[in-house]
Amino acid sequence: MRAALIVGIDYYKHVTPLFGCVNDAHSVNAILERDDGGSLNFDCNLLTGTGPNKLIQKNELKDSIEDLFKKDMDVALFYFAGHGYIESSGGYIIASDSDRGDNGISLSDILTYANNSPAKNKIIILDSCHSGKMGDSPDKDIANLAEGITVLTASSKDQYASEENGRGVFTSLLVDALYGSAANLTGDVTPGSIYAHIDQSLGAWEQRPVFKTNVKQFVSLRKVSPRISTNDLRRIAEFFPVPGFEYSLDPTYEPEEKGRDEGMPSPITENTEVFAILQQYNRLNLLVPVNAKHMWNAAMESKSCKLTALGEHYRRLAEKKRI
């Protein structure tokens, strides 16, 4: 079982309103509910603060967070988009009825709920100012995250979280990552790959995302259609049985008759089928032709191809039956 509490607050009674947080929450809810292909992913509870008649009050928000992390499940995920606040005693996320910054939900309380949770994986994603404060400990020698917790925030504790075109910059990248931009070749989107996608997308002078985790293994947050079939990917260890192996090619691997010199051998179906898979590897940066510009040249000139560092990584996974 996987559950997600998704909160977006635009309306605030006592502090400056926001304009993109509700849209962000709806976007995250839509992408997390279903995997690519339509199968159920997260059972989502969406809370939005849109106006004076639809508030997210402090007590409701606190109770909802506490209830999420009480559940014994595979993954409990909390996403929040709204105002954040920081002072010397700690950080806060702010509810619609909070009359001041430190009258919100403290980040330390949220972390306590997650630390005590029976859920196997606890994911906390915050798109709010100063959210990088989450997980900080006054004592640097003490690990503040219990096992199974991952924290991903829009900005460091000293930074504001930006909005652009009616959406949070961080959440726009988060949703893009979940759609598949951060997926590995087997179609899994993990917290680590999401952070890498966001980190690479933001420059040194922009808000800097923060990633903190204490896990033995990343959990997949969403499954998308893989860019290559699993069966074809597994065959990488068949074609390249040892590190550094070069796969020899010749004109029988190229299916097109065009461009052949007189006397060249014709295509062989078995070889052209293998070559189609090798070309997929090439497009995915898993292999490169050796001393040839393109795979076509490698085949027609009877040269070879070899794995890249990424290809060698997947070869090892296939060899160890981890794909």
HELIX and SHEET records of a PDB file:
HELIX    1   1 CYS A   21  GLU A   33  1                                  13    
HELIX    2   2 LYS A   58  LYS A   70  1                                  13    
HELIX    3   3 GLY A  101  ASN A  103  5                                   3    
HELIX    4   4 LEU A  107  ASN A  115  1                                   9    
HELIX    5   5 SER A  131  LYS A  133  5                                   3    
HELIX    6   6 VAL A  169  ASP A  176  1                                   8    
HELIX    7   7 ALA A  177  SER A  181  3                                   5    
HELIX    8   8 PRO A  191  SER A  201  1                                  11    
HELIX    9   9 THR A  230  ARG A  234  1                                   5    
HELIX   10  10 ILE A  236  PHE A  239  1                                   4    
HELIX   11  11 PRO A  251  TYR A  253  5                                   3    
HELIX   12  12 THR A  269  ARG A  283  1                                  15    
HELIX   13  13 MET A  295  MET A  300  1                                   6    
HELIX   14  14 ALA A  309  GLU A  319  1                                  11    
SHEET    1   A 6 ASP A  43  GLY A  49  0                                        
SHEET    2   A 6 ARG A   2  ILE A   9  1                                        
SHEET    3   A 6 VAL A  75  ALA A  81  1                                        
SHEET    4   A 6 ASN A 121  ASP A 127  1                                        
SHEET    5   A 6 ILE A 149  THR A 153  1                                        
SHEET    6   A 6 VAL A 210  ASN A 214 -1                                        
SHEET    1   B 3 GLY A  84  GLU A  87  0                                        
SHEET    2   B 3 GLY A  90  ILE A  93 -1                                        
SHEET    3   B 3 ILE A 105  SER A 106 -1                                        
SHEET    1   C 2 GLU A 163  GLU A 164  0                                        
SHEET    2   C 2 ARG A 167  GLY A 168 -1                                        
SHEET    1   D 2 ASP A 188  VAL A 189  0                                        
SHEET    2   D 2 ARG A 222  LYS A 223 -1                                        
SHEET    1   E 3 GLU A 246  SER A 248  0                                        
SHEET    2   E 3 SER A 304  LEU A 307 -1                                        
SHEET    3   E 3 LEU A 287  VAL A 290 -1                                        
END                                                                             
